[in-house]
Every structure is written in C-alpha cells, then in structure tokens.
Amino acid sequence: MLTLELLRYRIHGELVVPTYLTITGGRKYLDIAAQLIHIYRAGVGRTTGEISENIESLLGNTPDYKVYRGLAKILEEYAVIAPSTDLDVEELRKKVFTLAAQYGPPARKTDLLFEKSTAQKLPEIAAQIGFSPEALPALLYADLKEHRIVRALEEALDPVTLIERYNTALAQAMLYRATQMMVDISDNFRQVFSHIKLARLMHTIIPQEKGYRIYLNGPLSLFANIERYGIAMSKVLPAVLRCKAWRLAAKVNVGGGEKIFRLGPAAGLKSHYRAQADFDSSLEAAFFARFSRNKKSKWKIAREGAVLDLKGAVLIPDFIFTHPDGRVAHLEIVGFWTPEYLQKKLDKLNSVKESNIVMAVPKNLNCSNQDFNGPVVHFKQRLLIKDILPVIEQVAR
C-alpha cells in the first residue's frame, strides 16, 4: 500500500479526486513501470537495499518522483522478500553487545586508555559465539529491511498490471484520512462483510431496492480522527471493487478541510483480492445445481442474496428463495469444523429474529431441533429438494 506522502490528488470544490495514471495516450508511465520491474527481476537474490539504490539511480531528481516512487512501493507487494538468515538476529545482537560490554567502551584505535580497538575485539567476540569475524558484522543487522533478500518476483507482473494496482492503491490511500464511508453494493456480500469484520469496523446496514447501503465507522471515529481506522476502511475497498454494481462516498480530511471522495465502476479500478469460491462445499454446489434445474416449483434460488443485520454482526444465509408472488425464504447450511466453530454458529443463528430462515443440519452433528430457534431440516449425505421445499413454503413471507 502507498504511504500518505505518495498520495496525489486534485480538489474540485467539495470533491477530492486522486490523480490516477492512464495506460493510453503515451508510454511514459508504462516505460518507467517496465524499467522498475526489470530492476527487481535482475535483482532477485540481492538485498532490498541494493535494489533501492538501483531504483534511486534510475529516478534521480525527476519531477514525477511521487509517481515513480509510488510505483516502486507497489512493486514490493509482488516480490517475495525474506530475511538473509534464519538466525534469531535480535538474540545474536544481545550476545554480541553483552560480550562487547566486558571490553569497555568501543574505540577506533588503541591508546593509553584502550588497549584494544573495536576491530581487534571483534575476532575474539566472534570466536566466543562461533562466527567468523568477516561474517559477524553483516549478521548483526540482517533483520533490517534493507538487508532482506528478494527471493522472487511474480512472473505474471507486467507494466499494465503494476499501473492498475497503483491506481487502486491511490484510492485506498485517499481513504486513510476518512472519518466515514458509505458503500452501496448489490452482490459479493460475503467477501465485503468478511473484510469489514477483519478490519473491525462499526457498520450500519440499510436495505435498498437492489442490495444494501453500508455506513462504516471506526470505533473511535466519533471522537477523534484516528488514521488507523481510515487505513482499515481502505482495506475494504478491493473487496467492493469485486462487486458488479457498487458506489462509494467517503468524508476525508485533506487540503486543510473535509472533502468528499466519490468512487464507482467508471473509475476502472481493479481489485487485487482473489474472488471467493462460488460455493463453500460440493454439497452446496450440488444442491444449487439440482434446485436450479427443478421445473416443478416456481421458487427461484440465488446464492448469498441477502444480508441479515444482527446488530454487531451479520449473517449471510447460503441461499435465498424468491417466489413470483413476492414471498421470500432463506436457507443456511450448518457446517462443522470444530466444536468452537459450531457453538459460534449456533449463537449467531439463534440471535436471528427473522422467522423465514430454514436451517439445514447434517445428522452427524448430533444437534436437536431444540438447539435452534427456527425450523430445521436434518439430512445425511445429500440435501434433498423434497425435504426443503415444504419447509420453505411454511416459513416464507
């Protein structure tokens, strides 16, 4: 992600707009992106410090330093960077400094007060801990960023991809100073709310004709503008970009005051988050396929088509069923990972006030109907339509 000093934007009245890079109308930025990628590829096996020096030599005092350094910053995300040693470097430093303290203060040369210089002490210290005097100085600070080794660079990375990722990072950086964010989404609910939960953001959900409006706040944003909550909001953006229809508006503190940052699909931003699997299990996929082929019922099935607000958490049922007469029902299939997971799932399900949710529970979980507040369908290996449809008809509203 970009740092705030690399953020580029323009202010138009009450609106603030990031200064995105284009990949058409000239090769200026494509060429510099290609050169930066080449430096990293050629530098595999070398330290990040050496690669940074090569990048600085390339960029020099260019007036576009924010753009070029921003591209270089994003490029790090595509590299595999690892410590140059498996040693516990912090523990090694403690040992070396403890032994060095026995020799008294460091000295560059010997005199009446210092019988041995630091250079003369080094072989003795190295011998005591089992290293050569030549290797020890480099190992002492091997955990610093500039001493880490670039092990690989993503093979598929090209200049266009790097610029696209940079543009998304610009939009994310704009949200670092956000105090509130509003997002409208019509799909991809589970991934969006998963990142909201990971970011520990407070949320308010308002149902709309198509989808939901979500208001996001950090826990302390009502009392202070704390940047870390803006950073948390920025991590939700790539999940939103995976929605088919969406829009975003945020209040951000830039340019000496509060401005509005608006964003939608027209910006052409790309998400670097992986798309979530269509189904959590083969059981769900098989049930969806069978129900979709069923011509005897007027009910239509959709995957994760609703968000239920539990005031502090959300439940996104696995399936939503809609009838031409307007009735709606939900189906949640209870899986089993660990006893702790099952208990959390039960607690969440039993906090749902909606009465049109059907629970499908494998018989091997040994759960009884009394464990749930709503209607339950127990099944063995397969979830059958003939078992589900009557219960849907019963609870739908």
Secondary structure, DSSP 8 states (H G I E B T S, - for coil): ---GGG--EEEETTEEEE----SSS-SHHHHHHHHHHHHHHHTTTSBHHHHHHHHHHHHTT-TTHHHHHHHHHHHGGGEEEE-S-SS-HHHHHHHHHHHHHTT-S--SS--SS-SS-HHHHHHHHHHHHT--TTTHHHHHTTTSGGG-EEEEE-TT--HHHHHHHHHHHHHHHHGGGEEEEEEEESS-HHHHHHHHHHTT-EEEEEE-SSSEEEEEE-TTTTT---HHHHHHHHTTHHHHTTSSSEEEEEEEEETTEEEEEEE-GGG-----S----S-SSHHHHHHHHHHHH--S---EEEES---EE-SSSEE--SEEEE-TTS-EEEEEE---S-HHHHHHHHHHHTT---S-EEEEEEGGG---GGG-SS-EEEESSS--HHHHHHHHHHH--
